[in-house]
Amino acid sequence: SSASTVANRVIGQMMTLLGSNSVRMPINEATVSGYWSTYTGAIDMALTKGKVILCYWAVSGGKPSNMTNYWNMWTTVVNKYSSNANCYFEPINEPYGYSATDLCNLYYSWITKYTTVPKGRVILDGSGYAQNIPAVGGDSRLTSCLLGVHDYSFFVSNPYRTLADWENHIKGYVGSYASRTICTEWGYPCSPGTKNGVSYGYIDYRASSSTTFFFYYANGIATQLRSWGMGSFYWPGLRDGDWYSMTIKNGSGSGITLSIPNASALNTLKY
């Protein structure tokens, strides 16, 4: 009941303040083995408010440490939520521990094991850090599934400072599969912070130009997502102490309130 209360306040306000209709929630083996009776309170509440992606996070190494535990976890999750049309399933987040071939085989095993989940509610990350969509999208066994791409400014060692470069960057990750793809992670600073020894104040993302690459990243990726008509999940909608967080939380329990630290960051995401 306490998890349900928090989810009601947090996810409810996120959807109101941000105009969102979806949230992406992490799970792993410990979720089911140790916290399931609590965490389902949050999941169940989230599902009353919009679409929910339940996404597996490996503890380390970009792959499950024990496949038996991995499958047992998913069986519990699927048995509870496969019949809910608002629930989507992401077999693994950023599967950098797999070769492209092994990853596609894992995905095929997942969809053949869990036939009660419609393939249109399964989201398959591209290989690597969800960067190579064609490596998965080109597998004919997986054609009915959705695909998940991630793109961050730190994926480029010397970040670009033009909109066109960032538009082309995510185009390179997605290839010809935009119609099946969701950008399940992207984000940029919404509060002051420091990166690589450089301090940044509040960035005006709706200005006509900027001296920071974050500005060009945010607007370039947003422009390309809108050009495709592609849905996306901002990382993170809420994370305490993270300067990328789109919202800031105050209070606790039924008294939680969220606020927007940077209106221009939200407007770039939305418009």
C-alpha angles and dihedrals in degrees: 000000000000091000089049091052093051092047091050091054099039103038093035092055093041090057092046097044098038100034089236126157098189144043132198115220127190127232136173139163093290090054090066100032097046114012108026097113089054103036093050086066089063094042094048092050092047090052090058090058103045145304120336129199112205104204128188116231115196112223091230143338099040094273140064115282091215121025095199090058090044093055093043089054094050092046090057092047096045094046090056102040112022092096093054108096091205093059121093126185128219108189094204139358119229097346097200092148092072134073112234091255095050091045093054089049090052090051092049090051089051097052094043091049096048103044092157089072111082109235089233088067095052118093117199118198117224116250122279111017089347088285104120109064097165090059088066102024091058094060106103091209090065102043097119094054128092120244132225126215130185126199128177134169090243090062085078113064093210101030117227122250101203131075092228093056091055092045089053091045095062090039087060091053095048103038114176095339102085093119091064099035134098121191095231095181136027132127150152139198117298096172134037116285147136131261127178090349094307119117120217129195125199108318119219102220093181094059119113092247142350144200093229127084090220089071093054093043094052096046095040095052092042091051093052094046090053091046089057094039086234122165117230144188117222115221110250119009087175129001121149113241095007114126089208092060111123091208136035120219126218129179128011141259114352088354096063115129128183127209135187112242096191120027092189090057090055093045090053089053094047105036 
